[in-house]
Amino acid sequence: MSKNKDSFTDKNIRPYLNEIAERLWSTPSHAAIMVGAGFSKNASKDFPDWATLGDLFFEKIHGRKPDKSETRYLNVLKLADEVQAALGRPVLNQLLRSNIPDYDSEPSPLHIKLLEFPWTDVFTTNYDTLIERACQFVSSQKFDIVINKEDLVHSEKPRIVKLHGSFPSERPFIITEEDYRTYPKEFAPFVNTVQQSLLENTLCLIGFSGDDPNFLQWIGWIRDNLGKANAPKIYLIGVFNLSDAQKKLLEQRNIVLVDFSSSHEINGSHYKALECFFDYLESRKRNDNRLDWPATCKRHFPDRETDKSEQIRHVTEEWRQIRLNYPGWAIVPEDIRKAIWTSIQNWVNYVSMKDELDASLVLHFAFELNWRLERCLCPIQNNLADLFESILNKYWPFKEKCHDNFSICFTDEKYKGLDWSEIKMMWLELSLGMLRFYREEGRISEWAKINEKLHYLKHYLSPEAKAFVHYERVLHAFFELDIPKVKSELNSWATNFSIPFWEAKRGGILAEIGQEEDAEKILDRALLEVREKLNLKPVTTDYSLVSQEATIMVLTRFIKNAICLTSNNSATLEEERLMRQEFIENQTARPQTNIPNYEDTIPPIASNIEDKWDELYINKAGNRKQEWTSLLSTIRWEKNEKLSKSFQDRWNSLKVYKCDPWNEIGTFENQLDKPPSPKGTITKKIGFDIGQITETHHMRGCDDEAVNAYAFLRYFEESGLPFRTPKMTMNKKSAIGALQRLADYSPYWTRAILIRIGDSQLADYIFSRKIMLKFNNNDADMLIDKYLDALKRVEPGLAESNGVVFVENADVLLAQVVPEILSHLCCKCSKNKKLLLFDLLNIVG
């Protein structure tokens, strides 16, 4: 819309129009519209209004036109009742058909424009077919036409719903007082459909006047069924000439009047008002979609010949603008991660500590670069870590005492002019990034220092940042093979369902250490919280909640499947209710079912079905344990399959926001499930002809396969997915591929993941002959001591399992993997460590 066109709208109604536009252009749309008789006048002035219909009914009954004193009746519905009573319903129907010029008129441009918007539903009380016929001119979407209540069952949105009948013969045409009195009962599906739409969507009304009988009746039904307190706001749009009392009455009925009468150049024209309304909605379309984020970055390559400070300033500002428009994905979609990585990989090594640059400029550059690395699922590289450390050691943006080693302090008078609020935010974000980096690299002392510092500054951290720190502490304990510490850190992590995605991550860790039922409760609650938040606002430019929902569903399904495999014979009250129902139905009808009929092998003792259930329930741990277990298992799997089906439907609908975790996981499988193929400086390809060899020279750069492997490990951390729960491993083949590709780059990280996967055979990849060649005696001895300490720490957990083989908690998994690792280290350790290991074998034996 041009600025001139935009100026048509009165500034007093723009907030309402913006609210409607936001709901309309959300994905999916959350706006519906109801069209009244006045809208048909845009096609032809011959369409009667309510006063004209009243005159026609009066003339039909009395044989003359009403005089001015008789026009005070104002009750058109009562006059229609009198026509029916005096002359019969067919005469009343014919009177409507002959005076409403339906097929004598063509849909107006406004009818076509109306249908080009993504309304969830178009409701109309009009009998004419103008809106349906306008569909043929609209190619952007297809509408289901609903002309009777039976059509509602199999209809799909978007729909055109004819609420009051339709020409030529879909009757009754709702027009009499009796029609309106019985409508809520006779046409309950229509009333319920409109009410449900109101609960889910913003409803706009066009073509209605303030005293329109259709308008008054529908508003009354909505208030009667939803209650005044719960009735949502409805927008009445058009040109009106209402008194203050009438406006107050509408306000009490939760009707928002969007009156264009004061808008520039409308001049009381209903047609121009609706045209302006549609144009305004159209103008807001391009601003409410960020699926194409990010905008193309212009500076993929630094120019070595241009001033470095100027280049850094430009690229940092460009990155900042793009970040501010970020639509909030919990995990950036794979194709966008690639685009971001392409835009930054040549800048990663551009700034070093040797550069004499403005400290503030370096801080902003580092913050924006780290933010992009986080979105790419790419870890901080060593050269950047040094740069980030120098920045953190230079600034102290807090009112607490500034130590001497910080050169730029908040309390220093000469730096009062700096934007310390922004510096504080960037400093904390870089600190969190470095906390993760130290954990991934196994730099224990540095990790401890920054962890202590963040604990000291915890009152400056947001709830999300506090959860991040707790999560890092848990993962650090995992990486240090300290399972008791993992459990104690989880216990100190306070519950906060106002940030449900972080609660889901906590649930993922609980499942990994064997507390799946606790994890299941947390995930169910987290998913509920996310969905309740989604119900409060439409999805427009913020995809954070839908992306969280998609990921939590993956985590929930994985853990529920694990519970089905490992669950004991105890059932919840809900499961027992379902089991009793299933048992009775099975015994009564004997349908085809997956539940075995154990009556063929166990003679029934009871005389009726209810007694049989009681006998099964009493003996569930005795002579009928097998039947109870089978029934419980079947109930759980059927319940789980039903949940998975609903999840799948929801995942399909979330793909429109680029929230597709299964595609992400599938992409990693394609990249990592095959053997790694590292590329040297030169590769040789032998051709078909004898002696034909093609040499390819590769430019030095990053290892793309390692980048994919790092992204895989980061993806699991960001999503909260465990690599394994008891009896179930997720993406094991991809994990093996990642470990193979990273064993040389990040040995500490890969050794930690090996323990978390819990498969002793993977030790061959992490401690292969090639890798062991790099070890000396001291390296092997230190690792042996570490693994032996880890075994001692899990001894209490092993004792709790009482030697039961199928128990696969974190303690048991570690105890299963460590001996295999020790067998590899034995070939490189000192003589003393060998003797220690042999003594250990004798004790175990």
Order of alpha helices (4+ residues) and beta strands (2+ residues): alpha-alpha-beta-alpha-alpha-alpha-alpha-beta-alpha-beta-beta-alpha-alpha-beta-alpha-beta-alpha-beta-alpha-alpha-alpha-alpha-alpha-beta-beta-alpha-alpha-alpha-alpha-alpha-alpha-alpha-alpha-alpha-alpha-alpha-beta-beta-alpha-beta-beta-alpha-alpha-alpha-alpha-alpha-alpha-alpha-alpha
